[in-house]
Amino acid sequence: MNVSDAIKQRRSVRAYKDQAVAPELIEKIFLQAQDSPSNCNTQPWHVVVVSGDVRNNIEKAMMSDIMSGKPPTPHFKPGDQDLKDEYRTRQIACAVSLYGAMGIGRDDKKERQELMAQNWQFFGAPHAAFFSMPKTMSEINAVDMGIYLQSIMLLLTENGLASCPQGALAMYADAVHELANIPENHAIMFGLSFGYADEEAVINSFDVGREELSKSVEFYG
Ligand SMILES: Cc1cc2nc3c(=O)[nH]c(=O)nc-3n(C[C@H](O)[C@H](O)[C@H](O)COP(=O)(O)O)c2cc1C
């Protein structure tokens, strides 16, 4: 698979087969992603990859925090806040595609909440990764995190695997700090659920699409 195919094929996948990925393959993918570029080669990313009991215990702890009404405590400002104009329009269109594919209407509050809660159940994926960077760093370092995330997602695609990047996984980080080693002074920015896609699942059947090129890029000269 070449890069063009991997970019085209990668999509956020929200239902997975109950099939673990070989640990050697997971390690190989993270090893390859170490070649990602970063500002002054600072490589600000630290990742905990969780599988098996640790993954299950983190899911339980996050769900328990949510069910008990504990407020979310993201360190970095979530990407879905204060959106305006075309960004708000696209955010709504994205939600409409997701809920629409699942047959969930605007007023089906309970179903919407249940679907939202699947974020903290890793959408059934057998593996998840939590990405943190030093709390003192800012937007420009977040670029490094994003480039690194895309490297991993494309490598997963190349290896027949699927993933879903999730800002939601930075919302209830206490459980992760308790059950895995997040370096001191780091904060989780996002997570990534991954595994083998359940191709039959309805939730994986929609494509949010993209704006036409001219809305994003202008060429001169
Ligand atoms: C940084 C980041 C955070 C995201 N957070 C979530 C999330 O919390 N939950 C979710 O279901 N999807 C999340 N997504 C997935 C986006 O909704 C998805 O990338 C977008 O709609 C485009 O769809 P595609 O990935 O299928 O091409 C996130 C994506 C990124 C890059």
The ligand as an ORCA input file, in Angstrom:
! r2SCAN-3c Opt
* xyz 0 1
  C      -7.775     15.052     17.343
  C      -9.051     14.304     16.992
  C      -9.989     14.059     17.974
  C     -11.147     13.324     17.671
  N     -12.020     13.024     18.681
  C     -13.045     12.156     18.441
  C     -13.836     11.676     19.522
  O     -13.639     12.033     20.679
  N     -14.815     10.778     19.221
  C     -15.043     10.332     17.939
  O     -15.934      9.496     17.746
  N     -14.301     10.797     16.891
  C     -13.307     11.672     17.119
  N     -12.495     12.095     16.083
  C     -12.729     11.593     14.717
  C     -13.306     12.668     13.804
  O     -14.676     12.821     14.053
  C     -13.031     12.243     12.353
  O     -11.652     12.217     12.125
  C     -13.681     13.176     11.337
  O     -15.074     13.191     11.458
  C     -13.314     12.767      9.897
  O     -13.756     11.453      9.662
  P     -12.746     10.293      9.264
  O     -11.684     10.194     10.338
  O     -13.595      9.061      9.229
  O     -12.133     10.629      7.948
  C     -11.369     12.867     16.350
  C     -10.419     13.161     15.355
  C      -9.274     13.856     15.661
  C      -8.254     14.102     14.578
*
